[in-house]
Amino acid sequence: MKSLFLAAALAAGAAGAAQAATPGPISEVTVTIGPELEAKADTYGRRDLDMLAKELKRDVERSLSRTGAIGPDGAALHLILADAQPNRPTFKQLGDRVGLSFSSFGVGGAAIEGAAVYPDGHSDPVRYRWYESDIRQSVGAWTWSDATWTFQRFADRLARGDAYAER
């Protein structure tokens, strides 16, 4: 992957660009829950939000390591899980609302923000969001299907260098 970064830097330099389009290695990944999603903790449940943050971190680290984009002395990737919408009611929602069924379903998704902060101090914004728009795609979904799908798509694009300030 380092050769890919080098090739991208050379291509960008040949085209007269000031910076390469792809990031250098990432040495650290942190995920926090944003204030808007944190406000929904009483609705969704703290356990679910913590699980989502861990899943986002795991997916990003897995994709970065698979492509060789994790390395020492690289950027610190600080991600904020800004929003998440479940496909089915969470355990907390089921416990709080009598008559709500796990058979209920809807469209879900997630929004991710943050920045890659490089050792020299400059940073690149990171932004990605995806929400399902077709309820027919949610019929067999589990509680956080669309949110985890968003995490996987984001992680794969990030590993390819495509998710910086996208969408």
HELIX and SHEET records of a PDB file:
HELIX    1   1 LYS A    2  ALA A   14  1                                  13    
HELIX    2   2 PRO A   35  GLU A   38  1                                   4    
HELIX    3   3 ALA A   41  TYR A   44  1                                   4    
HELIX    4   4 ARG A   46  THR A   67  1                                  22    
HELIX    5   5 PHE A   91  ASP A   96  1                                   6    
HELIX    6   6 ILE A  135  SER A  138  5                                   4    
HELIX    7   7 SER A  145  ARG A  160  1                                  16    
SHEET    1   A 4 ILE A  26  ILE A  33  0                                        
SHEET    2   A 4 ALA A  75  GLN A  85  1                                        
SHEET    3   A 4 GLY A 109  VAL A 117 -1                                        
SHEET    4   A 4 SER A 123  TYR A 131 -1                                        
END                                                                             
